[in-house]
Amino acid sequence: METTRTCCRQRTALDLPAFEVIPFRSIETARSSIAAGMPAVVVCDVKLPGVSGTAWAKELHKLDAELPVILINKLTIIYNRTRQAAITTELIEIIAGAEAL
């Protein structure tokens, strides 16, 4: 599954004061912790060991049709990092230009 470093990075990104982030190493351990009607959002990778994230989302929606499930993939992460880097570069150029005035 995920490395400890990746899991920690994702948990930090999702950790907000109003929410509790509970990471799971496998669907099997997560499955026993999710119940219909519980206030939760499931965030998982599209590629999971043994089952796809899409199949897991379908299983979760059979349990609770209202449960939000967010599927991510490495391509999305790479795109967002690239986009963030471009925005950061542009901001640095704008700030440098403003300081030159």
C-alpha positions in Angstrom: 0.0 0.0 0.0 1.3 3.5 0.7 4.6 4.2 2.3 4.6 5.8 5.7 6.0 9.0 4.3 3.2 9.3 1.7 0.5 8.5 4.2 1.8 11.1 6.6 2.0 13.8 3.9 -1.6 13.0 2.8 -2.8 13.1 6.4 -1.1 16.4 7.0 -2.7 17.9 3.9 -6.2 16.7 5.0 -5.9 17.5 8.7 -8.0 20.5 9.6 -9.1 21.7 13.0 -12.8 20.7 12.5 -12.0 17.2 11.2 -10.4 14.0 12.5 -8.3 12.2 9.9 -8.1 8.4 10.4 -5.7 6.7 8.0 -6.1 3.1 7.1 -3.5 0.8 5.6 -6.0 -1.4 3.8 -9.6 -1.7 2.8 -10.0 -4.6 5.2 -9.2 -2.4 8.2 -11.2 0.6 6.9 -14.2 -1.6 6.0 -14.9 -2.5 9.7 -14.7 1.2 10.7 -17.3 2.6 8.2 -21.0 2.4 9.0 -24.1 3.7 7.2 -25.0 7.2 8.2 -21.7 8.1 9.9 -20.4 11.6 9.3 -17.4 10.8 7.1 -15.7 11.4 3.8 -13.6 8.6 2.3 -10.5 9.7 0.3 -8.6 6.9 -1.4 -6.4 6.2 -4.4 -7.8 4.8 -7.6 -5.2 2.0 -7.5 -5.5 -0.1 -4.4 -4.0 -3.5 -3.7 -6.5 -6.2 -4.5 -9.3 -4.0 -5.6 -9.7 -0.7 -7.5 -10.7 2.5 -5.8 -13.8 2.6 -8.1 -14.9 -0.9 -6.9 -14.4 0.2 -3.3 -16.4 3.4 -3.9 -19.3 1.3 -5.3 -19.1 -1.0 -2.3 -19.3 2.0 0.0 -22.2 3.5 -1.9 -24.1 0.2 -1.4 -23.6 0.6 2.3 -24.5 4.4 2.3 -25.5 6.1 -0.9 -24.9 9.5 0.7 -21.3 8.8 1.8 -18.9 11.1 -0.1 -16.0 9.2 -1.7 -13.1 11.1 -3.3 -10.8 9.1 -5.6 -7.4 10.4 -6.4 -4.6 9.1 -8.5 -0.9 9.8 -9.0 -1.6 11.7 -12.2 -3.8 14.2 -10.4 -1.1 14.7 -7.7 1.6 15.2 -10.4 -0.7 17.7 -12.3 -1.4 19.6 -9.1 2.3 19.8 -8.1 3.2 21.0 -11.6 0.4 23.6 -11.5 1.4 24.8 -8.0 5.0 25.1 -9.1 4.0 27.2 -12.1 1.8 29.5 -9.9 4.6 29.9 -7.4 7.1 30.8 -10.2 4.6 33.3 -11.5 4.1 34.9 -8.1 7.8 35.1 -7.5 8.2 36.9 -10.9 5.4 39.3 -10.0 6.8 40.1 -6.6 10.3 40.5 -8.0 8.9 42.9 -10.7 7.0 44.9 -8.1 10.2 45.2 -5.9 12.1 46.5 -8.9 9.7 49.3 -9.3 
